[in-house]
Amino acid sequence: MLPPLRDIPGTTLFDGVQAMKGYALNKMCYSFNSAANREEFKRDEDAYCARYGLTAEQRDAVRRRNVLALLAAGGNVYYLAKLAGILGLDVQDLGAQQTGTTKEAFKARLVAAGG
């Protein structure tokens, strides 16, 4: 028997439940290995999301460019990296989302910390 998962505040653990919840989302993100699929997504994001059967919660998170909400909706960070790139989000955008600040404030925070 496996030990119970620890609760890590602010962290969505990707377990079996999350994997099942995010199956369609992760399958869609995997499809972005194809350049043609990335272009099709860019032409009509909502139709592409519908084609993969994303939930309303997942589709809303895509529209809002909210990677944290996508993680909470079952997204796996490795698959979401493809989507983040298509959406024009970089690591600093993700850091800003994680810290609840703007990208500019997050960058200033990095500079202040010597990073």
A tleap script that builds the chain and sets N, CA, C and O, in Angstrom:
source leaprc.protein.ff14SB
mol = sequence {
  NMET LEU PRO PRO LEU ARG ASP ILE PRO GLY
  THR THR LEU PHE ASP GLY VAL GLN ALA MET
  LYS GLY TYR ALA LEU ASN LYS MET CYS TYR
  SER PHE ASN SER ALA ALA ASN ARG GLU GLU
  PHE LYS ARG ASP GLU ASP ALA TYR CYS ALA
  ARG TYR GLY LEU THR ALA GLU GLN ARG ASP
  ALA VAL ARG ARG ARG ASN VAL LEU ALA LEU
  LEU ALA ALA GLY GLY ASN VAL TYR TYR LEU
  ALA LYS LEU ALA GLY ILE LEU GLY LEU ASP
  VAL GLN ASP LEU GLY ALA GLN GLN THR GLY
  THR THR LYS GLU ALA PHE LYS ALA ARG LEU
  VAL ALA ALA GLY CGLY
}
set mol.1.N position { 0.838 -1.178 0.000 }
set mol.1.CA position { 0.000 0.000 0.000 }
set mol.1.C position { 0.888 1.247 0.000 }
set mol.1.O position { 1.874 1.317 0.733 }
set mol.2.N position { 0.534 2.208 -0.813 }
set mol.2.CA position { 1.297 3.447 -0.898 }
set mol.2.C position { 0.925 4.385 0.244 }
set mol.2.O position { -0.223 4.406 0.690 }
set mol.3.N position { 1.892 5.154 0.713 }
set mol.3.CA position { 1.569 6.136 1.754 }
set mol.3.C position { 0.679 7.227 1.168 }
set mol.3.O position { 0.727 7.478 -0.037 }
set mol.4.N position { -0.140 7.883 2.007 }
set mol.4.CA position { -0.989 8.962 1.491 }
set mol.4.C position { -0.131 10.110 0.966 }
set mol.4.O position { 0.962 10.370 1.471 }
set mol.5.N position { -0.643 10.784 -0.047 }
set mol.5.CA position { 0.077 11.926 -0.616 }
set mol.5.C position { 0.078 13.087 0.370 }
set mol.5.O position { -0.903 13.338 1.070 }
set mol.6.N position { 1.188 13.772 0.400 }
set mol.6.CA position { 1.279 14.958 1.243 }
set mol.6.C position { 0.549 16.111 0.570 }
set mol.6.O position { 0.508 16.214 -0.656 }
set mol.7.N position { -0.016 16.963 1.387 }
set mol.7.CA position { -0.615 18.194 0.877 }
set mol.7.C position { 0.480 19.248 0.859 }
set mol.7.O position { 1.027 19.600 1.904 }
set mol.8.N position { 0.798 19.746 -0.317 }
set mol.8.CA position { 1.804 20.788 -0.460 }
set mol.8.C position { 1.060 22.053 -0.865 }
set mol.8.O position { 0.607 22.160 -2.004 }
set mol.9.N position { 0.925 23.017 0.049 }
set mol.9.CA position { 0.152 24.228 -0.254 }
set mol.9.C position { 0.605 24.896 -1.557 }
set mol.9.O position { 1.796 25.103 -1.790 }
set mol.10.N position { -0.368 25.222 -2.383 }
set mol.10.CA position { -0.085 25.898 -3.645 }
set mol.10.C position { 0.362 24.968 -4.762 }
set mol.10.O position { 0.725 25.431 -5.843 }
set mol.11.N position { 0.342 23.672 -4.518 }
set mol.11.CA position { 0.813 22.703 -5.501 }
set mol.11.C position { -0.304 21.727 -5.839 }
set mol.11.O position { -0.940 21.160 -4.951 }
set mol.12.N position { -0.534 21.541 -7.126 }
set mol.12.CA position { -1.474 20.523 -7.583 }
set mol.12.C position { -0.668 19.269 -7.876 }
set mol.12.O position { 0.160 19.264 -8.786 }
set mol.13.N position { -0.900 18.217 -7.121 }
set mol.13.CA position { -0.190 16.964 -7.345 }
set mol.13.C position { -0.826 16.233 -8.524 }
set mol.13.O position { -2.047 16.099 -8.596 }
set mol.14.N position { 0.000 15.769 -9.431 }
set mol.14.CA position { -0.500 15.035 -10.591 }
set mol.14.C position { -0.506 13.552 -10.236 }
set mol.14.O position { 0.515 12.867 -10.303 }
set mol.15.N position { -1.684 13.087 -9.859 }
set mol.15.CA position { -1.852 11.691 -9.473 }
set mol.15.C position { -2.822 11.025 -10.453 }
set mol.15.O position { -3.151 11.592 -11.495 }
set mol.16.N position { -3.267 9.840 -10.114 }
set mol.16.CA position { -4.180 9.114 -10.993 }
set mol.16.C position { -5.489 9.841 -11.231 }
set mol.16.O position { -6.020 9.828 -12.342 }
set mol.17.N position { -6.009 10.473 -10.194 }
set mol.17.CA position { -7.265 11.222 -10.326 }
set mol.17.C position { -7.072 12.394 -11.287 }
set mol.17.O position { -7.898 12.629 -12.169 }
set mol.18.N position { -5.975 13.123 -11.106 }
set mol.18.CA position { -5.698 14.262 -11.993 }
set mol.18.C position { -5.452 13.783 -13.427 }
set mol.18.O position { -5.872 14.430 -14.386 }
set mol.19.N position { -4.775 12.657 -13.561 }
set mol.19.CA position { -4.505 12.121 -14.898 }
set mol.19.C position { -5.805 11.807 -15.636 }
set mol.19.O position { -5.944 12.107 -16.822 }
set mol.20.N position { -6.751 11.203 -14.927 }
set mol.20.CA position { -8.043 10.905 -15.557 }
set mol.20.C position { -8.801 12.193 -15.866 }
set mol.20.O position { -9.410 12.323 -16.928 }
set mol.21.N position { -8.760 13.133 -14.943 }
set mol.21.CA position { -9.450 14.413 -15.126 }
set mol.21.C position { -8.890 15.162 -16.346 }
set mol.21.O position { -9.642 15.796 -17.085 }
set mol.22.N position { -7.582 15.086 -16.548 }
set mol.22.CA position { -6.943 15.859 -17.604 }
set mol.22.C position { -6.640 15.097 -18.872 }
set mol.22.O position { -5.914 15.594 -19.733 }
set mol.23.N position { -7.186 13.891 -19.004 }
set mol.23.CA position { -6.841 13.060 -20.162 }
set mol.23.C position { -7.037 13.792 -21.491 }
set mol.23.O position { -6.129 13.819 -22.321 }
set mol.24.N position { -8.205 14.380 -21.696 }
set mol.24.CA position { -8.492 15.056 -22.974 }
set mol.24.C position { -7.555 16.249 -23.184 }
set mol.24.O position { -7.053 16.461 -24.288 }
set mol.25.N position { -7.325 17.014 -22.135 }
set mol.25.CA position { -6.429 18.174 -22.218 }
set mol.25.C position { -5.014 17.732 -22.578 }
set mol.25.O position { -4.385 18.318 -23.460 }
set mol.26.N position { -4.518 16.717 -21.912 }
set mol.26.CA position { -3.162 16.248 -22.175 }
set mol.26.C position { -3.046 15.615 -23.557 }
set mol.26.O position { -2.017 15.742 -24.220 }
set mol.27.N position { -4.102 14.935 -23.985 }
set mol.27.CA position { -4.115 14.361 -25.331 }
set mol.27.C position { -4.044 15.482 -26.372 }
set mol.27.O position { -3.323 15.373 -27.364 }
set mol.28.N position { -4.802 16.562 -26.135 }
set mol.28.CA position { -4.755 17.698 -27.054 }
set mol.28.C position { -3.348 18.288 -27.090 }
set mol.28.O position { -2.807 18.551 -28.164 }
set mol.29.N position { -2.757 18.494 -25.914 }
set mol.29.CA position { -1.410 19.069 -25.869 }
set mol.29.C position { -0.400 18.170 -26.578 }
set mol.29.O position { 0.507 18.670 -27.243 }
set mol.30.N position { -0.544 16.868 -26.448 }
set mol.30.CA position { 0.349 15.943 -27.137 }
set mol.30.C position { 0.223 16.108 -28.650 }
set mol.30.O position { 1.200 15.939 -29.380 }
set mol.31.N position { -0.973 16.438 -29.114 }
set mol.31.CA position { -1.187 16.604 -30.557 }
set mol.31.C position { -0.344 17.739 -31.125 }
set mol.31.O position { -0.112 17.800 -32.333 }
set mol.32.N position { 0.116 18.641 -30.255 }
set mol.32.CA position { 0.891 19.786 -30.717 }
set mol.32.C position { 2.314 19.415 -31.123 }
set mol.32.O position { 3.098 20.287 -31.496 }
set mol.33.N position { 2.651 18.135 -31.055 }
set mol.33.CA position { 3.927 17.699 -31.614 }
set mol.33.C position { 3.918 17.878 -33.132 }
set mol.33.O position { 4.970 17.910 -33.770 }
set mol.34.N position { 2.727 17.994 -33.695 }
set mol.34.CA position { 2.573 18.215 -35.135 }
set mol.34.C position { 2.397 19.707 -35.421 }
set mol.34.O position { 1.519 20.355 -34.851 }
set mol.35.N position { 3.227 20.238 -36.299 }
set mol.35.CA position { 3.137 21.650 -36.678 }
set mol.35.C position { 1.761 21.969 -37.271 }
set mol.35.O position { 1.216 23.046 -37.033 }
set mol.36.N position { 1.211 21.045 -38.032 }
set mol.36.CA position { -0.107 21.272 -38.639 }
set mol.36.C position { -1.173 21.430 -37.550 }
set mol.36.O position { -2.071 22.262 -37.683 }
set mol.37.N position { -1.081 20.653 -36.493 }
set mol.37.CA position { -2.037 20.774 -35.396 }
set mol.37.C position { -1.861 22.093 -34.642 }
set mol.37.O position { -2.844 22.702 -34.218 }
set mol.38.N position { -0.629 22.529 -34.475 }
set mol.38.CA position { -0.396 23.822 -33.814 }
set mol.38.C position { -1.031 24.949 -34.624 }
set mol.38.O position { -1.628 25.866 -34.060 }
set mol.39.N position { -0.901 24.878 -35.934 }
set mol.39.CA position { -1.498 25.900 -36.795 }
set mol.39.C position { -3.023 25.842 -36.751 }
set mol.39.O position { -3.691 26.876 -36.728 }
set mol.40.N position { -3.561 24.637 -36.738 }
set mol.40.CA position { -5.015 24.490 -36.660 }
set mol.40.C position { -5.545 25.076 -35.350 }
set mol.40.O position { -6.581 25.741 -35.343 }
set mol.41.N position { -4.845 24.835 -34.254 }
set mol.41.CA position { -5.232 25.399 -32.956 }
set mol.41.C position { -5.230 26.925 -33.021 }
set mol.41.O position { -6.163 27.569 -32.540 }
set mol.42.N position { -4.200 27.495 -33.605 }
set mol.42.CA position { -4.088 28.964 -33.691 }
set mol.42.C position { -5.223 29.561 -34.518 }
set mol.42.O position { -5.670 30.674 -34.238 }
set mol.43.N position { -5.691 28.842 -35.523 }
set mol.43.CA position { -6.778 29.344 -36.371 }
set mol.43.C position { -8.100 29.418 -35.618 }
set mol.43.O position { -8.870 30.360 -35.802 }
set mol.44.N position { -8.366 28.428 -34.770 }
set mol.44.CA position { -9.638 28.406 -34.041 }
set mol.44.C position { -9.461 27.594 -32.761 }
set mol.44.O position { -9.745 26.397 -32.720 }
set mol.45.N position { -8.986 28.271 -31.722 }
set mol.45.CA position { -8.687 27.609 -30.450 }
set mol.45.C position { -9.896 26.864 -29.889 }
set mol.45.O position { -9.789 25.704 -29.488 }
set mol.46.N position { -11.031 27.530 -29.863 }
set mol.46.CA position { -12.200 26.931 -29.230 }
set mol.46.C position { -12.652 25.675 -29.965 }
set mol.46.O position { -12.993 24.673 -29.336 }
set mol.47.N position { -12.656 25.725 -31.289 }
set mol.47.CA position { -13.048 24.541 -32.066 }
set mol.47.C position { -12.061 23.404 -31.830 }
set mol.47.O position { -12.460 22.244 -31.737 }
set mol.48.N position { -10.785 23.729 -31.734 }
set mol.48.CA position { -9.777 22.693 -31.500 }
set mol.48.C position { -9.969 22.063 -30.123 }
set mol.48.O position { -9.874 20.844 -29.977 }
set mol.49.N position { -10.235 22.886 -29.123 }
set mol.49.CA position { -10.496 22.382 -27.768 }
set mol.49.C position { -11.740 21.491 -27.751 }
set mol.49.O position { -11.763 20.450 -27.095 }
set mol.50.N position { -12.760 21.914 -28.474 }
set mol.50.CA position { -14.001 21.132 -28.546 }
set mol.50.C position { -13.741 19.781 -29.206 }
set mol.50.O position { -14.290 18.762 -28.786 }
set mol.51.N position { -12.914 19.780 -30.225 }
set mol.51.CA position { -12.592 18.536 -30.937 }
set mol.51.C position { -12.009 17.485 -29.992 }
set mol.51.O position { -12.222 16.287 -30.175 }
set mol.52.N position { -11.274 17.944 -28.986 }
set mol.52.CA position { -10.667 17.017 -28.033 }
set mol.52.C position { -11.533 16.794 -26.795 }
set mol.52.O position { -11.159 16.024 -25.910 }
set mol.53.N position { -12.672 17.453 -26.725 }
set mol.53.CA position { -13.597 17.229 -25.628 }
set mol.53.C position { -13.185 17.861 -24.311 }
set mol.53.O position { -13.484 17.325 -23.244 }
set mol.54.N position { -12.498 18.998 -24.376 }
set mol.54.CA position { -12.115 19.679 -23.141 }
set mol.54.C position { -13.348 20.146 -22.389 }
set mol.54.O position { -14.358 20.513 -22.990 }
set mol.55.N position { -13.254 20.126 -21.085 }
set mol.55.CA position { -14.358 20.593 -20.247 }
set mol.55.C position { -14.453 22.107 -20.324 }
set mol.55.O position { -13.543 22.772 -20.820 }
set mol.56.N position { -15.554 22.644 -19.832 }
set mol.56.CA position { -15.725 24.105 -19.796 }
set mol.56.C position { -14.616 24.745 -18.966 }
set mol.56.O position { -14.101 25.804 -19.322 }
set mol.57.N position { -14.250 24.098 -17.857 }
set mol.57.CA position { -13.180 24.612 -16.990 }
set mol.57.C position { -11.847 24.670 -17.750 }
set mol.57.O position { -11.119 25.658 -17.659 }
set mol.58.N position { -11.543 23.633 -18.480 }
set mol.58.CA position { -10.293 23.582 -19.243 }
set mol.58.C position { -10.294 24.605 -20.374 }
set mol.58.O position { -9.295 25.288 -20.601 }
set mol.59.N position { -11.414 24.710 -21.080 }
set mol.59.CA position { -11.501 25.668 -22.192 }
set mol.59.C position { -11.381 27.098 -21.683 }
set mol.59.O position { -10.754 27.942 -22.322 }
set mol.60.N position { -11.988 27.365 -20.525 }
set mol.60.CA position { -11.886 28.704 -19.936 }
set mol.60.C position { -10.439 29.008 -19.556 }
set mol.60.O position { -9.965 30.123 -19.774 }
set mol.61.N position { -9.741 28.041 -18.997 }
set mol.61.CA position { -8.337 28.236 -18.611 }
set mol.61.C position { -7.473 28.508 -19.844 }
set mol.61.O position { -6.558 29.330 -19.787 }
set mol.62.N position { -7.756 27.824 -20.956 }
set mol.62.CA position { -7.027 28.081 -22.202 }
set mol.62.C position { -7.294 29.514 -22.651 }
set mol.62.O position { -6.359 30.240 -22.991 }
set mol.63.N position { -8.551 29.922 -22.656 }
set mol.63.CA position { -8.905 31.291 -23.082 }
set mol.63.C position { -8.209 32.343 -22.233 }
set mol.63.O position { -7.774 33.378 -22.739 }
set mol.64.N position { -8.105 32.064 -20.918 }
set mol.64.CA position { -7.494 33.027 -19.996 }
set mol.64.C position { -5.974 32.911 -19.939 }
set mol.64.O position { -5.312 33.695 -19.258 }
set mol.65.N position { -5.419 31.926 -20.662 }
set mol.65.CA position { -3.965 31.696 -20.665 }
set mol.65.C position { -3.456 31.410 -19.259 }
set mol.65.O position { -2.360 31.831 -18.888 }
set mol.66.N position { -4.263 30.688 -18.477 }
set mol.66.CA position { -3.969 30.450 -17.076 }
set mol.66.C position { -3.441 29.025 -16.889 }
set mol.66.O position { -4.210 28.071 -16.778 }
set mol.67.N position { -2.133 28.909 -16.856 }
set mol.67.CA position { -1.499 27.602 -16.750 }
set mol.67.C position { -1.782 26.960 -15.397 }
set mol.67.O position { -1.928 25.740 -15.318 }
set mol.68.N position { -1.862 27.743 -14.343 }
set mol.68.CA position { -2.173 27.176 -13.027 }
set mol.68.C position { -3.564 26.546 -13.024 }
set mol.68.O position { -3.766 25.486 -12.433 }
set mol.69.N position { -4.510 27.190 -13.677 }
set mol.69.CA position { -5.860 26.624 -13.776 }
set mol.69.C position { -5.844 25.360 -14.631 }
set mol.69.O position { -6.601 24.425 -14.371 }
set mol.70.N position { -4.991 25.330 -15.641 }
set mol.70.CA position { -4.870 24.120 -16.467 }
set mol.70.C position { -4.270 22.973 -15.663 }
set mol.70.O position { -4.674 21.823 -15.834 }
set mol.71.N position { -3.317 23.267 -14.795 }
set mol.71.CA position { -2.769 22.235 -13.914 }
set mol.71.C position { -3.856 21.706 -12.983 }
set mol.71.O position { -3.986 20.498 -12.787 }
set mol.72.N position { -4.633 22.622 -12.412 }
set mol.72.CA position { -5.721 22.225 -11.512 }
set mol.72.C position { -6.788 21.420 -12.249 }
set mol.72.O position { -7.481 20.602 -11.644 }
set mol.73.N position { -6.919 21.654 -13.557 }
set mol.73.CA position { -7.914 20.960 -14.371 }
set mol.73.C position { -7.381 19.644 -14.933 }
set mol.73.O position { -7.990 19.058 -15.828 }
set mol.74.N position { -6.246 19.179 -14.410 }
set mol.74.CA position { -5.716 17.884 -14.806 }
set mol.74.C position { -4.563 17.923 -15.790 }
set mol.74.O position { -4.099 16.877 -16.243 }
set mol.75.N position { -4.099 19.107 -16.125 }
set mol.75.CA position { -2.987 19.210 -17.066 }
set mol.75.C position { -1.681 18.727 -16.472 }
set mol.75.O position { -1.397 18.964 -15.298 }
set mol.76.N position { -0.898 18.059 -17.274 }
set mol.76.CA position { 0.435 17.616 -16.890 }
set mol.76.C position { 1.425 18.653 -17.404 }
set mol.76.O position { 1.372 19.040 -18.571 }
set mol.77.N position { 2.316 19.098 -16.549 }
set mol.77.CA position { 3.228 20.184 -16.889 }
set mol.77.C position { 4.032 19.894 -18.159 }
set mol.77.O position { 4.323 20.815 -18.923 }
set mol.78.N position { 4.391 18.644 -18.395 }
set mol.78.CA position { 5.192 18.314 -19.574 }
set mol.78.C position { 4.395 18.484 -20.866 }
set mol.78.O position { 4.944 18.909 -21.883 }
set mol.79.N position { 3.118 18.157 -20.828 }
set mol.79.CA position { 2.272 18.361 -21.997 }
set mol.79.C position { 1.896 19.837 -22.137 }
set mol.79.O position { 1.837 20.370 -23.245 }
set mol.80.N position { 1.645 20.483 -21.009 }
set mol.80.CA position { 1.244 21.894 -21.049 }
set mol.80.C position { 2.348 22.794 -21.581 }
set mol.80.O position { 2.064 23.893 -22.059 }
set mol.81.N position { 3.589 22.360 -21.510 }
set mol.81.CA position { 4.697 23.171 -22.030 }
set mol.81.C position { 4.496 23.474 -23.511 }
set mol.81.O position { 4.799 24.578 -23.965 }
set mol.82.N position { 3.992 22.511 -24.259 }
set mol.82.CA position { 3.712 22.736 -25.689 }
set mol.82.C position { 2.652 23.816 -25.865 }
set mol.82.O position { 2.800 24.718 -26.689 }
set mol.83.N position { 1.588 23.713 -25.085 }
set mol.83.CA position { 0.508 24.693 -25.183 }
set mol.83.C position { 0.991 26.072 -24.767 }
set mol.83.O position { 0.662 27.063 -25.418 }
set mol.84.N position { 1.767 26.149 -23.694 }
set mol.84.CA position { 2.277 27.442 -23.225 }
set mol.84.C position { 3.087 28.120 -24.321 }
set mol.84.O position { 2.982 29.331 -24.514 }
set mol.85.N position { 3.893 27.346 -25.038 }
set mol.85.CA position { 4.676 27.916 -26.142 }
set mol.85.C position { 3.795 28.461 -27.252 }
set mol.85.O position { 4.065 29.536 -27.787 }
set mol.86.N position { 2.750 27.734 -27.601 }
set mol.86.CA position { 1.826 28.190 -28.638 }
set mol.86.C position { 1.130 29.479 -28.206 }
set mol.86.O position { 0.894 30.376 -29.016 }
set mol.87.N position { 0.808 29.553 -26.914 }
set mol.87.CA position { 0.112 30.735 -26.382 }
set mol.87.C position { 1.051 31.913 -26.177 }
set mol.87.O position { 0.610 32.995 -25.790 }
set mol.88.N position { 2.344 31.716 -26.432 }
set mol.88.CA position { 3.314 32.797 -26.300 }
set mol.88.C position { 3.739 33.047 -24.860 }
set mol.88.O position { 4.230 34.128 -24.534 }
set mol.89.N position { 3.554 32.056 -24.003 }
set mol.89.CA position { 3.939 32.205 -22.601 }
set mol.89.C position { 5.339 31.641 -22.395 }
set mol.89.O position { 5.668 30.565 -22.893 }
set mol.90.N position { 6.163 32.387 -21.649 }
set mol.90.CA position { 7.498 31.902 -21.332 }
set mol.90.C position { 7.591 31.606 -19.840 }
set mol.90.O position { 6.607 31.748 -19.114 }
set mol.91.N position { 8.755 31.199 -19.388 }
set mol.91.CA position { 8.948 30.811 -17.997 }
set mol.91.C position { 8.645 31.970 -17.045 }
set mol.91.O position { 8.142 31.750 -15.944 }
set mol.92.N position { 8.942 33.180 -17.456 }
set mol.92.CA position { 8.651 34.327 -16.596 }
set mol.92.C position { 7.150 34.575 -16.477 }
set mol.92.O position { 6.675 34.994 -15.422 }
set mol.93.N position { 6.404 34.322 -17.542 }
set mol.93.CA position { 4.941 34.414 -17.456 }
set mol.93.C position { 4.410 33.409 -16.439 }
set mol.93.O position { 3.535 33.725 -15.633 }
set mol.94.N position { 4.950 32.196 -16.491 }
set mol.94.CA position { 4.511 31.155 -15.563 }
set mol.94.C position { 4.894 31.507 -14.127 }
set mol.94.O position { 4.108 31.294 -13.203 }
set mol.95.N position { 6.098 32.046 -13.939 }
set mol.95.CA position { 6.516 32.477 -12.609 }
set mol.95.C position { 5.615 33.563 -12.065 }
set mol.95.O position { 5.292 33.570 -10.877 }
set mol.96.N position { 5.209 34.476 -12.921 }
set mol.96.CA position { 4.292 35.547 -12.502 }
set mol.96.C position { 2.952 34.959 -12.069 }
set mol.96.O position { 2.380 35.381 -11.065 }
set mol.97.N position { 2.453 33.981 -12.833 }
set mol.97.CA position { 1.191 33.338 -12.444 }
set mol.97.C position { 1.344 32.639 -11.099 }
set mol.97.O position { 0.455 32.723 -10.251 }
set mol.98.N position { 2.456 31.956 -10.899 }
set mol.98.CA position { 2.666 31.222 -9.652 }
set mol.98.C position { 2.771 32.139 -8.442 }
set mol.98.O position { 2.361 31.770 -7.342 }
set mol.99.N position { 3.318 33.328 -8.642 }
set mol.99.CA position { 3.500 34.254 -7.517 }
set mol.99.C position { 2.384 35.276 -7.417 }
set mol.99.O position { 2.376 36.102 -6.504 }
set mol.100.N position { 1.434 35.229 -8.355 }
set mol.100.CA position { 0.301 36.155 -8.316 }
set mol.100.C position { 0.682 37.596 -8.599 }
set mol.100.O position { 0.072 38.523 -8.067 }
set mol.101.N position { 1.697 37.785 -9.445 }
set mol.101.CA position { 2.133 39.140 -9.799 }
set mol.101.C position { 2.112 39.303 -11.313 }
set mol.101.O position { 1.783 38.374 -12.051 }
set mol.102.N position { 2.460 40.475 -11.749 }
set mol.102.CA position { 2.613 40.707 -13.184 }
set mol.102.C position { 3.973 40.174 -13.622 }
set mol.102.O position { 4.850 39.913 -12.798 }
set mol.103.N position { 4.127 40.021 -14.912 }
set mol.103.CA position { 5.414 39.562 -15.435 }
set mol.103.C position { 6.508 40.563 -15.087 }
set mol.103.O position { 7.617 40.175 -14.721 }
set mol.104.N position { 6.196 41.846 -15.200 }
set mol.104.CA position { 7.195 42.879 -14.904 }
set mol.104.C position { 7.609 42.825 -13.437 }
set mol.104.O position { 8.792 42.947 -13.117 }
set mol.105.N position { 6.632 42.642 -12.542 }
set mol.105.CA position { 6.943 42.557 -11.108 }
set mol.105.C position { 7.765 41.296 -10.828 }
set mol.105.O position { 8.675 41.321 -10.000 }
set mol.106.N position { 7.449 40.203 -11.512 }
set mol.106.CA position { 8.208 38.984 -11.298 }
set mol.106.C position { 9.635 39.155 -11.776 }
set mol.106.O position { 10.570 38.714 -11.107 }
set mol.107.N position { 9.816 39.793 -12.928 }
set mol.107.CA position { 11.170 40.034 -13.443 }
set mol.107.C position { 11.953 40.932 -12.471 }
set mol.107.O position { 13.134 40.689 -12.224 }
set mol.108.N position { 11.311 41.952 -11.928 }
set mol.108.CA position { 11.968 42.840 -10.969 }
set mol.108.C position { 12.369 42.054 -9.711 }
set mol.108.O position { 13.425 42.290 -9.124 }
set mol.109.N position { 11.527 41.147 -9.326 }
set mol.109.CA position { 11.811 40.302 -8.161 }
set mol.109.C position { 13.050 39.438 -8.423 }
set mol.109.O position { 13.890 39.268 -7.539 }
set mol.110.N position { 13.156 38.903 -9.619 }
set mol.110.CA position { 14.326 38.099 -9.970 }
set mol.110.C position { 15.599 38.939 -9.942 }
set mol.110.O position { 16.625 38.508 -9.415 }
set mol.111.N position { 15.527 40.136 -10.510 }
set mol.111.CA position { 16.687 41.031 -10.528 }
set mol.111.C position { 17.092 41.390 -9.105 }
set mol.111.O position { 18.278 41.378 -8.775 }
set mol.112.N position { 16.116 41.709 -8.263 }
set mol.112.CA position { 16.396 42.073 -6.873 }
set mol.112.C position { 17.047 40.908 -6.107 }
set mol.112.O position { 17.843 41.124 -5.193 }
set mol.113.N position { 16.695 39.674 -6.493 }
set mol.113.CA position { 17.248 38.508 -5.827 }
set mol.113.C position { 18.596 38.096 -6.399 }
set mol.113.O position { 19.232 37.150 -5.934 }
set mol.114.N position { 19.014 38.838 -7.426 }
set mol.114.CA position { 20.300 38.533 -8.059 }
set mol.114.C position { 20.237 37.469 -9.125 }
set mol.114.O position { 21.257 36.906 -9.524 }
set mol.115.N position { 18.987 37.189 -9.598 }
set mol.115.CA position { 18.831 36.124 -10.616 }
set mol.115.C position { 18.701 36.681 -11.914 }
set mol.115.O position { 18.561 35.945 -12.890 }
savepdb mol mol.pdb
quit
